Amino acid sequence: MATGPRRTTEPGPLLLLIATRKGAFILHADADRDTFAVHGPHFLGHVIHHIVLDPRDRRTMLMAASTGHLGPTVFRSTDFGETWREADHPPQFPKAAAGQRARAVDHVFWLTAGHTSEPDVWYAGTSPQGLFRSEDGGRRWEGVVGLNNHPMLDTWTGGERDGTPDGPKLHSVLIDPRNRNRMYVGMSGGGFFVSDDQGAAWRALNKGCRADFFPDPYPEYGQDPHRVMLHPLRPDRLYQQNHCGIYRMDLPDETWVRIGENMPSDIGDIGLPLALHPRDPDTAWVIPMDGSSVWPRVSPGGRPAVYATRDAGASWQRLDQGLPTEHAWFTVKRQSFSADPLTPVGLYFGTTSGGVWASTDEGAHWRCLVRDLPEIYAVEAAPT
């Protein structure tokens, strides 16, 4: 299936994979990241939730899509998005037995490549909350029974009562680079969970994380993590942008510390996305949104900014040079902020109003690469 303009050359050193409410776009950077050529749209009019380039072969792409005629599915490309093929068996829950609650995948929301020792393994997170695994490069998917059939799953997530505005989601599927059996998932709602046996058994990892929407603000489970990341060079350090703040965990201490309390009080620490410096475990970036009582989900005061910490959350610096200074009422969704591994680190985010913004000096200066795309759901910076 050809879906975009054909090319006769290999892509440059970096791709930006842009998933939107009405199609996918791929931006190709030149060697200096000065210019970005736009390729697409691919699957115009269809909802694209996530696109990931396999970091193990740097050629295979997987795309999570909701298409009108195929429904929720996954597509695969081995030529940098020139052509795509649908999965032979997309993620789907098995037919419910008599007397059991039926579950159906509404959409595939999240994609993660497996451990480097398992080059054909991928994981997918769905709405409602489900975890799926492929062992053949994304062609066929099977449910991770240890999570999807866990007797506590409905209790963790609220089951049919889950009130997440755009649908419940399983996301932030993280694989420990030292140990392919250790993995984490975030569930909105539900909380953050860890498995030490590749998904057979799970336990909550939510101590210290608030859930202000419950009578007990520190429950064992039920929190709403928006994005969780572990540092690739220090995998025992995790960062979380939660519905109720910004947190850091340093294992083996299994307690989240609210580092967002060090953000400016007039901005707060409510937001959706998070990005980490690939070589410095103390450096992270967030993009706050207005967390007032009506939750407008816009840039605070219409003046968007990125905030950086370079001391693991002890302090934060506002980075807004080049960003709009007034009447910019967009926000940035949880998958729409990404860092590249180049030097200096490049940062990229996509907005709900369809703009793609970039900084190639670690956030000091910003410029708009593309305006007026459809609402952006995900941005992945992918070195080739």
C-alpha positions in Angstrom: 0.0 0.0 0.0 1.7 3.2 -1.1 0.8 6.1 1.2 3.2 9.0 0.5 5.6 10.5 -2.0 8.3 8.1 -3.1 11.9 8.8 -2.5 15.1 7.6 -4.1 17.5 8.4 -1.2 17.8 7.2 2.3 16.6 9.6 5.1 19.0 11.9 6.9 20.3 11.3 10.4 16.9 12.0 12.1 13.2 11.5 11.5 10.3 13.1 13.4 7.4 10.7 13.4 4.2 12.7 13.8 0.9 11.0 14.6 -2.2 13.1 14.3 -6.0 12.9 14.5 -6.2 12.8 10.7 -3.1 11.0 9.5 0.6 10.6 9.8 3.5 12.9 8.8 7.3 12.1 8.7 9.8 15.0 8.9 13.3 14.4 7.6 16.1 16.4 9.1 19.2 17.4 7.2 22.6 16.7 8.7 22.7 19.8 10.8 19.0 19.7 11.8 18.5 23.1 10.2 15.8 22.1 7.8 13.1 19.4 8.0 11.3 18.1 4.9 7.8 17.0 5.4 6.6 13.7 3.9 3.0 12.8 4.0 0.2 12.7 4.8 0.0 9.0 5.2 -3.5 7.5 5.9 -5.1 10.9 5.6 -8.3 11.2 7.6 -7.5 8.3 9.8 -6.6 8.5 13.5 -2.9 7.7 14.2 -2.0 7.3 17.8 1.7 6.4 17.8 4.5 5.8 15.3 7.8 4.2 16.4 11.0 3.4 14.6 12.7 0.2 15.8 15.9 1.4 17.6 17.4 -2.1 17.1 17.4 -2.1 13.3 16.7 1.6 12.7 14.5 0.8 9.7 11.3 -0.9 10.8 8.4 1.3 11.8 5.2 0.4 13.5 2.1 2.6 13.5 -0.9 2.4 15.8 -3.9 3.4 13.8 -7.7 3.6 14.0 -9.1 3.3 10.4 -12.6 3.6 9.3 -12.7 0.3 7.5 -10.2 -1.8 9.5 -10.8 -0.5 13.0 -8.1 -0.5 15.6 -4.9 -2.0 14.1 -1.1 -1.8 13.7 0.7 -1.2 10.4 4.3 -2.1 9.7 6.8 -0.5 7.3 10.4 -1.6 6.4 11.2 1.3 4.0 10.9 4.3 6.3 7.2 4.8 5.7 7.0 4.6 1.9 4.8 1.5 2.1 2.8 0.0 4.9 1.3 -3.4 5.6 -1.4 -4.1 8.2 -0.7 -6.7 11.0 -2.0 -10.1 10.2 -3.5 -10.4 13.7 -3.8 -7.0 15.4 -4.2 -6.7 19.2 -7.6 -7.9 20.3 -9.1 -9.3 23.4 -10.4 -12.9 23.2 -14.1 -13.5 23.1 -15.5 -13.4 26.6 -16.7 -16.6 28.2 -20.3 -16.9 29.3 -20.9 -14.7 32.3 -17.7 -12.7 31.9 -17.5 -9.0 30.9 -16.8 -8.6 27.2 -13.8 -6.4 26.3 -13.0 -4.9 22.9 -10.0 -2.9 21.8 -11.2 0.6 21.0 -7.7 1.7 19.8 -4.1 0.8 20.0 -2.5 3.7 21.9 1.1 2.8 22.6 4.0 0.9 21.0 7.3 -0.1 22.5 10.2 -2.1 21.0 11.3 -5.1 23.1 14.6 -5.8 24.7 17.7 -5.7 22.5 18.1 -9.5 23.1 14.7 -10.1 21.5 14.9 -8.3 18.1 11.5 -9.3 16.9 9.5 -8.5 20.1 7.2 -5.5 20.4 4.6 -4.5 23.0 1.4 -2.5 22.5 -0.8 -0.8 25.0 -4.5 -0.4 24.2 -7.7 1.4 25.3 -9.3 0.0 27.4 -6.2 -1.0 29.4 -4.6 -4.1 27.8 -1.1 -5.2 27.1 -0.1 -7.2 24.0 3.1 -8.8 22.7 4.3 -9.6 19.2 7.2 -12.0 18.7 7.4 -11.6 14.9 8.1 -7.9 14.4 4.5 -6.7 14.8 2.7 -9.0 12.4 0.8 -11.0 15.0 -0.2 -9.9 18.5 -1.2 -11.9 21.6 -2.5 -10.6 24.9 -0.2 -10.7 27.9 -2.4 -12.9 30.0 -0.8 -12.1 33.3 -2.0 -8.5 33.0 -5.1 -8.7 30.8 -6.6 -11.5 32.9 -5.3 -10.3 36.3 -8.1 -10.7 38.9 -7.4 -7.2 40.1 -7.4 -5.4 36.8 -10.9 -4.0 37.0 -10.3 -3.0 40.6 -7.1 -1.2 39.6 -8.6 0.6 36.6 -12.2 1.1 37.8 -13.5 -1.2 35.0 -16.4 0.3 33.2 -16.4 3.3 35.5 -13.1 4.6 34.2 -13.7 8.3 33.5 -10.5 9.3 31.6 -11.8 12.0 29.2 -10.4 10.5 26.0 -10.7 6.9 27.0 -8.7 4.7 29.4 -5.2 3.8 28.3 -2.3 1.5 28.9 0.9 3.4 28.1 4.5 3.9 29.2 5.5 0.3 28.5 9.1 0.3 29.7 11.6 -2.5 29.4 14.6 -2.5 31.7 17.7 -2.5 29.4 19.6 -4.7 31.9 16.9 -7.4 32.2 14.4 -8.3 29.6 12.1 -9.8 32.2 11.6 -6.6 34.2 9.0 -4.3 32.7 6.7 -1.5 33.8 3.4 -0.2 32.5 1.3 2.9 33.3 -2.5 2.8 33.3 -4.7 5.8 33.0 -6.5 5.3 35.3 -5.0 2.6 37.4 -1.5 3.6 38.3 2.0 2.3 37.7 2.9 -1.3 37.9 6.0 -3.5 37.6 6.6 -7.1 36.6 9.8 -9.1 37.1 8.8 -12.1 35.0 8.0 -10.6 31.6 4.4 -9.9 32.5 3.3 -13.0 34.3 2.8 -11.3 37.7 2.4 -7.6 38.5 2.4 -5.4 41.6 1.6 -1.7 42.1 4.4 0.8 42.3 2.5 3.9 43.5 3.7 4.7 47.0 4.0 8.5 47.5 2.0 9.4 44.3 -1.1 11.4 45.0 -4.6 10.8 43.6 -6.5 14.0 44.7 -9.7 12.7 43.1 -10.0 9.9 45.8 -11.0 10.3 49.4 -7.6 8.8 50.3 -5.1 10.9 48.3 -2.5 8.2 48.6 -4.1 4.9 47.6 -2.3 1.8 46.7 -3.6 2.0 43.1 -6.0 4.0 41.0 -3.6 7.0 40.2 -3.5 8.6 36.7 0.1 8.6 35.4 0.3 10.6 32.2 3.8 9.6 31.2 6.5 7.6 32.9 10.1 7.2 31.7 13.2 5.4 32.9 16.7 6.7 32.2 18.5 4.4 29.7 21.9 4.8 31.5 20.4 4.7 35.0 17.4 2.4 34.7 16.7 2.6 38.5 15.8 6.3 38.1 12.2 6.9 36.9 10.4 10.1 36.2 6.7 10.6 36.1 4.4 13.3 34.9 1.2 12.5 36.7 -2.3 14.0 36.8 -1.3 15.2 40.2 2.2 16.4 39.8 5.8 15.6 38.7 7.6 12.8 40.5 10.9 11.0 40.6 11.7 7.5 41.9 15.2 6.1 42.7 15.1 2.4 43.1 15.5 0.4 45.3 13.5 3.0 47.2 10.0 2.3 45.8 8.6 5.7 46.8 7.8 8.6 44.4 9.1 12.0 45.4 7.1 15.0 44.2 9.8 17.1 42.5 7.1 19.2 40.9 6.6 21.1 44.1 9.8 23.0 43.2 8.2 24.4 40.1 7.1 28.1 40.2 3.9 28.3 42.2 2.1 30.4 39.5 2.7 27.6 37.0 2.4 24.4 39.0 3.3 20.9 38.0 0.3 19.7 36.2 0.9 18.5 32.6 0.9 15.6 30.2 4.3 15.0 28.5 7.9 14.4 29.7 11.3 14.1 28.0 14.7 13.0 29.4 18.2 13.9 28.5 19.7 10.7 26.9 23.0 11.0 28.7 22.3 12.9 31.9 20.0 11.3 34.4 19.6 14.5 36.3 18.1 16.5 33.3 14.5 16.3 32.3 12.0 18.6 30.6 8.2 19.1 31.0 5.5 21.3 29.4 3.0 22.5 32.0 -0.6 23.1 31.4 -3.2 25.1 33.3 -4.2 23.0 36.2 -6.8 25.2 37.7 -10.1 23.9 39.0 -11.8 23.7 35.6 -8.9 22.0 34.0 -8.9 24.0 30.7 -5.9 22.0 29.4 -4.2 25.0 27.7 -0.9 26.7 28.1 -0.9 28.7 31.4 -2.0 32.2 30.6 -1.7 31.5 26.9 2.1 31.7 27.2 3.6 28.2 26.6 7.0 27.3 27.9 9.2 24.3 28.5 10.6 23.8 32.0 13.9 22.1 32.5 15.6 20.6 35.6 19.3 19.8 35.6 19.4 18.7 39.2 16.9 15.8 39.3 14.0 18.2 40.1 15.5 20.3 42.9 15.1 23.4 40.7 13.4 24.3 37.4 14.2 26.8 34.6 11.7 28.3 32.2 12.7 28.0 28.5 10.5 30.0 26.2 12.7 31.9 23.8 11.1 31.8 20.4 7.8 30.4 21.7 4.6 32.6 21.4 4.4 35.3 24.1 0.6 35.6 24.2 -2.6 34.1 23.0 -1.2 30.6 22.4 -3.8 28.4 23.9 -2.6 25.0 22.9 -1.3 22.1 25.0 0.9 19.1 24.4 -0.4 15.6 24.8 1.5 12.9 26.7 3.2 11.3 23.7 3.9 14.5 21.8 7.3 15.5 23.4 10.5 13.8 22.4 14.3 14.2 22.7 16.9 13.0 20.2 20.2 11.5 21.2 22.4 13.9 19.2 24.8 16.6 20.6 23.5 19.0 21.7 20.2 17.2 22.4 17.3 18.2 20.2 13.8 18.6 21.7 10.6 18.4 19.7 6.9 18.8 20.6 3.6 18.8 18.8 0.6 20.8 19.8 -3.2 20.3 19.9 -3.4 23.2 17.3 -1.1 21.3 14.9 2.3 22.9 15.3 5.6 21.1 15.5 8.2 23.0 17.5 11.9 22.2 17.7 15.0 23.2 19.7 18.4 21.9 18.7 20.2 23.5 21.7 18.4 21.6 24.6 15.6 24.0 24.9 17.4 27.4 24.9 15.8 28.5 21.6 12.7 27.3 19.8 11.3 27.5 16.3 8.2 26.2 14.6 8.9 23.6 11.9 5.4 23.0 10.7 2.1 24.8 11.3 -1.5 23.8 11.0 -1.3 20.0 10.9 -4.2 18.2 12.4 -4.3 17.8 16.2 -1.0 16.1 17.1 -1.2 13.0 19.2 2.4 11.8 19.3 5.9 12.9 18.3 8.9 10.5 18.2 12.4 11.7 17.4 14.0 8.7 15.7 17.7 8.6 14.8 18.4 6.6 11.6 
